[in-house]
Amino acid sequence: MSHSNLSGSTSSSLVPLQNGSGEPCESAACSRADLTMERDEYLGESTTAMLADLTLGENGNEFRLSYLADRHRVLDTFLEWNDDEQVDFVKVLLYKMRHEQHGQIDAFLKPILQRDFIAHLPDRLAVYVLSFLDARSLRMSEAVSHAWKRVIARGALWRKLIERNISTDSVWKGITDKRGWSKFFFIKKDVAQKLVLQEAGYDAAAVEHKKNTEESVEIQHNFYRNFFPRIYNDIKSLKDNWKNGRRTLSRIQCNSEPSRGVYCLQYDDEKIVSGLRDHTIKIWRRSDLQCAMVLRGHTGSVLCLQYDDKVIISGSSDTTVRVWDVHTGTPLNVLVHHVEAVLHLRFQNGMMVTCSKDRSIVVWDMNSPTDIVVRRVLVAHRAAVNVVDFDSKYIVSASGDRTIKVWSTDTCEYVRTLMGHRRGIACLQYHDRLVVSGSSDNSIRLWDVEIGNCLKVLEGHEQLVRCIRFDSKRIVSGAYDGKIKVWDLQTALNPRSHPEAACLLTLVEHTGRVFRLQFDEFQIVSSSHDDTILIWDFLDPSPGVSAIRDGPVQDAAPGANAQAPLAANDDPSDNDVSDDEEALNRAIAAVGEEVAAAAEAEGIRIHFDGEIPAEAQILGDNEYGPIRRGGNGAP
């Protein structure tokens, strides 16, 4: 059949088309309607509607009746074939056609293959599909068509995207909290509409008038669309500030004369709780950095503390552990078990672990603030136990004997010893298989707690590394050289990286030894022998708090670290293991007798067989057994 026959003409030789019932149809409208019915049969109604503007033939001409009859027969046969046969037949037809005809077919296929599925979906499903897009894709989708933009606006997809980021990223959540933007998220649709219209400057009457209008939808859409880059730019600035050391410094002068020094702290958005050398616990308001409460009861330096939403628990050089109501400061309990200074403690999920200069570790069951009882006593370290940490699997302890010991949390049985530091270990943190420790050999070590390997040694501090914390991005350390160093965790964990490459930043503001620090994505809070608490804000100054210094890091002035000497029980550097083995043996034996006597008074009996406890056996209530001396690698 020739091309002219295929395309048809308007000459008198054309015969009328038949309508749907097979009767002749004289009008062009009838012929178009009949063709539409035919096309519906194999394209489907939705596709037919989309192609309604296409011409029936080239230049709008109509087809001959004989052609239509042949086409019906061919189509009937075509529909009897399977999919592969149908595709093969079309390929043969296309092969027989000229290039010009290929162009016509291409123009016909494009709108079918590129159909706007979003525009043809119900709004609820369209919103669901587009809700999986990231910011860049969502921005591009707005430009596709008015229909897409309408779906995005009505579905509040920019607000939902920000809420998704807030739910999964602590930096997003922190910024919205600190900026006071949280009120715009995780709220009902009508509440969001009212807040946004008020934020746009509309009074109550205008808000009511515009409620649920297209204009209101557009205002909300633009509001949340513009919110995204505001938060994103804050995050970018925050990363740059950490990288370049740009921060705002706020200082709390603790005024604890004559016994100067802030040994421990913990903070949240509302308060900073600190333990001081003057025997007190002071609670500071974050809003104005003023002291809100002073807790008195300890008769020695407060060396460690931790709080939750109910209690503060503190340990002191007076050998006691005290429990306080976190809201009122009321004393709730006093725990007397250790025979020397309580150097560190941790508690969570109804369990507490304390450690002491008496070389022991005590595991406690916390039934209530007034009902805390000893579960086990762990004795294996050969010098003061300076720090402990634990999770549901392991208890990890570090000592002046230069070792880190790992114990089972469930059974309190000894698991392994991590060895590598050349002097006593003053601090560590343990989380998710990783242990990071700091020592009086001035180094920081990273360990795999499961296999006991040292993964990396970081050097840079000039004196004892007293405090250390890490998160998923950074390690932050404080030392007796008065410096705080920020390290990149991933670089430190990379076996191919040079240790020096891990150090990102050195901060020097304290004029004394750095005793304790805590940090998050936005700030570092540190305390020192210089009797101050410093807040290093890497986001920006808080309202009402003046910046003392903002700029690049400078070295401390010579002699700035000079301070009054610390009491022997307060300083982990004094807890380093002695190189005199005989003296050490005598000291441990004496301490062991003290620990055993104190434990036996509470119904927990411990017996040492030999001068140095080389293998730890943990005893419970009314249990008795030897701690046997082990062979190589004994704890």
PADREN-184625 format. One line per 3 residues: number of its first residue (from 0); for each residue x, y, z of C-alpha. Coordinates in pm, whole numbers. Example, Ala and Ser with C-alpha at 12.3 -4.5 7.8 and 13.67 -1.06 7.14 Angstrom:
<pts>
0> 1230:-450:780  1367:-106:714;
</pts>
This chain:
<pts>
0> 0:0:0  145:340:-99  206:628:130;
3> -72:827:-38  -318:550:36  -206:538:399;
6> -242:908:455  -571:943:268  -715:1253:91;
9> -1023:1477:82  -1134:1373:-272  -1485:1248:-354;
12> -1353:892:-374  -1362:873:7  -1659:677:142;
15> -1833:755:471  -1706:594:788  -1924:363:990;
18> -2041:448:1338  -2009:217:1637  -2311:10:1529;
21> -2177:-52:1179  -2411:198:1011  -2269:458:771;
24> -2179:789:929  -2170:1094:706  -2019:1353:938;
27> -1654:1412:1020  -1750:1433:1386  -1899:1087:1367;
30> -1586:946:1202  -1364:1102:1471  -1589:963:1745;
33> -1571:616:1595  -1195:628:1574  -1183:743:1933;
36> -1386:438:2035  -1147:211:1846  -846:375:2000;
39> -998:335:2349  -1012:-39:2294  -635:-79:2274;
42> -490:236:2431  -720:273:2729  -926:575:2827;
45> -653:761:3020  -414:745:2726  -693:846:2486;
48> -768:1153:2694  -403:1250:2691  -386:1214:2312;
51> -713:1393:2237  -536:1678:2062  -350:1456:1815;
54> -482:1456:1450  -644:1145:1312  -433:1153:1000;
57> -164:1362:845  -287:1722:802  -617:1625:974;
60> -739:1415:675  -977:1122:719  -910:760:619;
63> -1081:548:349  -1336:295:462  -1151:11:286;
66> -840:91:488  -1036:95:812  -1187:-244:733;
69> -840:-388:663  -710:-229:980  -985:-397:1183;
72> -890:-737:1047  -518:-681:1106  -584:-554:1456;
75> -799:-856:1540  -516:-1083:1429  -261:-868:1614;
78> -452:-904:1940  -446:-1284:1907  -65:-1289:1916;
81> 142:-1297:2236  355:-1004:2349  674:-1113:2175;
84> 491:-1170:1846  323:-829:1867  656:-655:1927;
87> 818:-847:1640  536:-746:1402  570:-377:1494;
90> 947:-397:1444  893:-538:1091  648:-257:1013;
93> 890:6:1138  1169:-146:932  954:-114:618;
96> 869:253:682  1058:560:566  1246:799:794;
99> 972:1059:761  720:808:887  950:720:1177;
102> 934:1085:1279  554:1075:1283  557:759:1494;
105> 810:916:1730  587:1222:1776  297:989:1853;
108> 493:782:2110  657:1064:2305  351:1173:2505;
111> 267:809:2576  616:726:2704  656:1056:2891;
114> 315:1076:3050  289:1283:3370  221:1011:3624;
117> 215:1259:3914  -61:1465:3752  -272:1153:3697;
120> -229:1012:4049  -465:1099:4334  -312:1379:4542;
123> -256:1149:4839  -48:905:4633  135:1183:4449;
126> 236:1339:4782  353:1000:4906  573:943:4600;
129> 732:1289:4613  787:1271:4989  1089:1045:4930;
132> 1281:1317:4744  1579:1501:4890  1602:1880:4883;
135> 1771:1907:4544  1524:1672:4378  1229:1843:4544;
138> 1346:2181:4420  1381:2045:4065  1040:1881:4084;
141> 877:2214:4157  994:2335:3817  846:2043:3622;
144> 494:2184:3602  231:2380:3791  65:2050:3875;
147> 378:1918:4046  431:2241:4237  69:2231:4351;
150> 114:1876:4483  434:1974:4666  272:2283:4818;
153> -52:2115:4925  139:1820:5064  363:2050:5275;
156> 659:1848:5148  924:2104:5244  800:2096:5604;
159> 795:1717:5600  1148:1703:5458  1280:1925:5738;
162> 1093:1717:5997  1248:1401:5855  1596:1552:5890;
165> 1522:1670:6245  1411:1318:6338  1724:1150:6201;
168> 2003:1407:6250  2097:1551:6589  2254:1859:6427;
171> 1927:1948:6253  1738:1897:6578  1989:2096:6779;
174> 1982:2394:6544  1603:2412:6532  1594:2392:6912;
177> 1862:2654:6965  1710:2894:6710  1363:2861:6858;
180> 1228:2713:6537  1095:2389:6686  747:2540:6724;
183> 702:2528:6345  750:2151:6318  571:1833:6424;
186> 242:2020:6463  -105:1981:6315  -183:2131:5975;
189> -416:2402:6108  -167:2502:6378  114:2530:6121;
192> -109:2741:5897  -187:2984:6179  176:3013:6295;
195> 311:3073:5946  51:3338:5862  126:3514:6190;
198> 497:3494:6116  425:3652:5776  271:3952:5952;
201> -102:3885:5924  -326:3985:6215  -589:3755:6365;
204> -865:3871:6129  -648:3822:5820  -537:3481:5942;
207> -898:3372:5977  -985:3515:5634  -698:3339:5455;
210> -742:3005:5630  -752:2708:5390  -716:2927:5080;
213> -477:2872:4789  -295:3188:4898  -241:3039:5243;
216> -105:2718:5090  139:2922:4879  254:3128:5180;
219> 321:2814:5385  500:2649:5093  737:2944:5049;
222> 790:2975:5425  913:2617:5470  1093:2616:5136;
225> 1301:2913:5256  1352:2749:5595  1555:2464:5449;
228> 1852:2674:5329  1854:2867:5658  1914:2548:5852;
231> 2148:2408:5588  2362:2724:5592  2380:2712:5972;
234> 2509:2356:5950  2767:2453:5691  2886:2745:5906;
237> 2902:2515:6208  3128:2270:6024  3352:2554:5910;
240> 3371:2692:6264  3484:2357:6405  3738:2328:6126;
243> 3884:2676:6172  3846:2717:6546  3597:3004:6526;
246> 3396:3010:6846  3251:3230:7113  3388:3178:7462;
249> 3181:3223:7777  3337:3190:8121  3197:3092:8459;
252> 3419:3201:8747  3343:2954:9025  3493:3160:9310;
255> 3578:2858:9521  3866:3019:9709  4079:2913:9882;
258> 4042:2559:9742  4041:2626:9371  3950:2371:9107;
261> 3651:2227:8920  3703:1853:8896  3394:1732:8714;
264> 3088:1853:8525  2789:1755:8319  2552:1982:8127;
267> 2229:2002:7932  2041:2291:7768  1920:2425:8103;
270> 2205:2377:8347  2566:2286:8419  2631:2067:8724;
273> 2988:2088:8857  3187:1921:9134  3449:2136:9305;
276> 3755:2102:9519  3582:2307:9792  3361:2000:9868;
279> 3049:2143:9699  2837:2068:9396  2730:2385:9218;
282> 2451:2404:8961  2467:2689:8708  2186:2825:8491;
285> 2267:2821:8119  2051:3129:8059  2267:3372:8259;
288> 2557:3152:8383  2471:3229:8744  2479:2978:9029;
291> 2130:2844:9094  2203:2595:9372  2485:2472:9596;
294> 2479:2118:9736  2677:2060:10056  2744:1731:10230;
297> 3077:1595:10111  3375:1651:10337  3629:1617:10058;
300> 3675:1725:9698  3393:1622:9463  3589:1422:9205;
303> 3312:1272:8991  2940:1304:8929  2662:1207:8694;
306> 2295:1304:8682  1976:1204:8502  1621:1338:8521;
309> 1583:1225:8884  1911:1222:9075  2267:1350:9094;
312> 2518:1092:9215  2861:1216:9324  3185:1063:9445;
315> 3443:1230:9664  3786:1208:9817  3598:1161:10146;
318> 3544:798:10022  3164:831:10000  2912:826:9719;
321> 2615:1059:9771  2276:1068:9601  2083:1396:9561;
324> 1748:1499:9418  1835:1671:9089  1548:1920:9116;
327> 1568:2024:9481  1921:1927:9583  1786:1727:9876;
330> 2026:1454:10000  1869:1112:9943  2139:857:10025;
333> 2501:810:10132  2690:500:10018  2992:401:10226;
336> 3200:119:10084  3531:238:9939  3817:300:10180;
339> 3988:570:9972  3885:844:9730  3605:761:9485;
342> 3766:864:9157  3492:793:8904  3141:656:8863;
345> 2888:576:8592  2525:467:8616  2248:365:8377;
348> 1955:124:8354  1945:39:8723  2318:-30:8756;
351> 2609:179:8884  2984:119:8875  3226:308:9099;
354> 3605:294:9121  3851:414:9378  4205:482:9477;
357> 4170:168:9691  4218:-25:9362  3869:-172:9365;
360> 3569:-149:9134  3223:-187:9284  2912:-283:9086;
363> 2587:-165:9244  2220:-249:9184  2009:67:9188;
366> 1657:-35:9289  1569:322:9384  1761:632:9498;
369> 1732:509:9856  1786:141:9778  2130:93:9620;
372> 2315:-226:9711  2648:-384:9622  2628:-661:9362;
375> 2998:-738:9309  3344:-613:9394  3608:-640:9122;
378> 3968:-643:9242  4246:-695:8988  4418:-361:8922;
381> 4754:-304:9088  4706:71:9141  4427:324:9178;
384> 4137:272:8936  4094:616:8784  3799:568:8548;
387> 3524:324:8453  3268:305:8173  3020:37:8075;
390> 2735:-72:7852  2516:-381:7840  2811:-599:7734;
393> 3129:-479:7903  3260:-287:8200  3588:-117:8109;
396> 3826:17:8375  4160:198:8360  4423:234:8626;
399> 4749:385:8730  4895:37:8674  4901:127:8299;
402> 4634:-125:8201  4276:-122:8082  4069:-417:8199;
405> 3752:-548:8040  3483:-729:8240  3152:-890:8150;
408> 2862:-668:8255  2629:-964:8313  2861:-1189:8512;
411> 3128:-940:8627  3391:-1192:8513  3728:-1075:8387;
414> 3754:-1083:8004  4086:-932:7894  4352:-667:7956;
417> 4454:-394:7711  4820:-304:7748  5026:-39:7570;
420> 5037:283:7769  5379:349:7921  5242:522:8231;
423> 4920:533:8432  4590:587:8253  4384:884:8372;
426> 4075:874:8150  3882:674:7893  3551:648:7716;
429> 3398:327:7584  3123:305:7325  3023:51:7062;
432> 3344:-156:7064  3577:147:7066  3778:253:7370;
435> 3969:582:7368  4209:639:7658  4440:914:7782;
438> 4750:865:7994  5021:1035:8192  5254:923:7911;
441> 5091:1223:7728  4937:1000:7461  4589:898:7350;
444> 4522:543:7238  4233:393:7042  4147:30:7113;
447> 3921:-242:6977  3767:-378:7296  3665:-708:7135;
450> 4013:-821:7034  4225:-596:7256  4427:-438:6975;
453> 4557:-82:6989  4434:81:6668  4620:412:6683;
456> 4838:626:6911  4776:1002:6902  5042:1233:7038;
459> 5042:1609:7079  4973:1692:7440  5275:1791:7645;
462> 5149:1666:7981  4910:1410:8130  4590:1363:7928;
465> 4330:1400:8202  3993:1390:8019  3868:1256:7688;
468> 3536:1223:7505  3438:1115:7155  3133:1094:6931;
471> 3082:971:6575  3294:1255:6431  3545:1384:6684;
474> 3765:1307:6980  3813:1594:7225  4088:1573:7487;
477> 4201:1794:7774  4538:1780:7947  4751:1918:8224;
480> 4923:2139:7967  4607:2355:7977  4517:2267:7618;
483> 4210:2113:7462  4264:1929:7136  4004:1828:6878;
486> 4080:1521:6667  3904:1377:6363  3781:1032:6462;
489> 3766:882:6113  4121:994:6037  4234:848:6367;
492> 4070:515:6284  4219:501:5935  4520:265:5956;
495> 4686:443:5661  4662:793:5806  4944:961:5992;
498> 4854:1026:6358  4943:1395:6329  4683:1438:6053;
501> 4405:1357:6299  4453:1672:6509  4216:1941:6378;
504> 4235:2208:6642  4412:2316:6960  4226:2544:7201;
507> 4415:2735:7468  4220:2947:7715  4246:2773:8050;
510> 4531:2894:8269  4551:2567:8460  4516:2194:8418;
513> 4207:2083:8228  4022:1840:8453  3701:1753:8272;
516> 3514:1823:7950  3197:1730:7769  3094:1824:7417;
519> 2825:1794:7153  2784:1910:6792  2771:2276:6894;
522> 2997:2329:7194  3263:2213:7435  3220:2271:7807;
525> 3541:2232:8009  3658:2278:8367  3998:2340:8513;
528> 4225:2382:8810  4202:2755:8731  3855:2749:8897;
531> 3664:2824:8577  3415:2655:8351  3452:2754:7986;
534> 3179:2720:7723  3319:2707:7370  3025:2783:7136;
537> 3088:2692:6772  2742:2792:6651  2711:3152:6772;
540> 2669:3346:7097  2359:3274:7301  2128:3573:7362;
543> 2234:3772:7664  2576:3609:7694  2872:3824:7599;
546> 3165:3683:7406  3495:3710:7587  3715:3615:7298;
549> 3649:3507:6943  3927:3431:6700  4223:3211:6619;
552> 4393:2997:6879  4704:3132:7049  4951:2962:7279;
555> 4916:3014:7652  5153:3255:7815  5460:3099:7974;
558> 5392:2992:8328  5018:3018:8285  4969:2667:8411;
561> 5124:2734:8749  4870:2650:9020  4859:2553:9383;
564> 4942:2185:9428  4660:1934:9439  4584:1708:9729;
567> 4729:1363:9680  4388:1194:9661  4271:1438:9392;
570> 4539:1399:9127  4548:1096:8895  4913:1163:8822;
573> 4976:1059:9181  4795:733:9108  5054:609:8860;
576> 5196:267:8936  5527:255:9119  5825:103:8943;
579> 5937:-43:9275  5773:-385:9255  5840:-478:9617;
582> 5691:-154:9745  5398:-205:9514  5340:-556:9644;
585> 5334:-435:10002  5101:-149:9916  4858:-373:9732;
588> 4856:-630:10008  4775:-359:10263  4502:-211:10047;
591> 4365:-557:9978  4317:-616:10350  4133:-284:10381;
594> 3907:-365:10086  3835:-713:10218  3752:-579:10563;
597> 3517:-316:10426  3350:-566:10196  3311:-825:10471;
600> 3137:-566:10687  2868:-551:10419  2840:-927:10378;
603> 3077:-952:10079  3386:-1159:10156  3704:-1135:9950;
606> 4023:-1331:10012  4362:-1258:9855  4593:-1553:9798;
609> 4927:-1386:9724  5047:-1030:9731  4950:-923:9376;
612> 4601:-1018:9256  4691:-1177:8925  4348:-1328:8855;
615> 4025:-1173:8976  3750:-1382:9124  3433:-1187:9195;
618> 3242:-1278:9506  2880:-1209:9591  2690:-1206:9918;
621> 2836:-1450:10171  3066:-1603:9910  3428:-1679:9984;
624> 3709:-1776:9754  4071:-1709:9662  4203:-1470:9404;
627> 4463:-1691:9244  4787:-1578:9091  4789:-1635:8714;
630> 5055:-1679:8453  5158:-1462:8159  4923:-1180:8073;
633> 4735:-1208:8401  4541:-897:8489;
</pts>
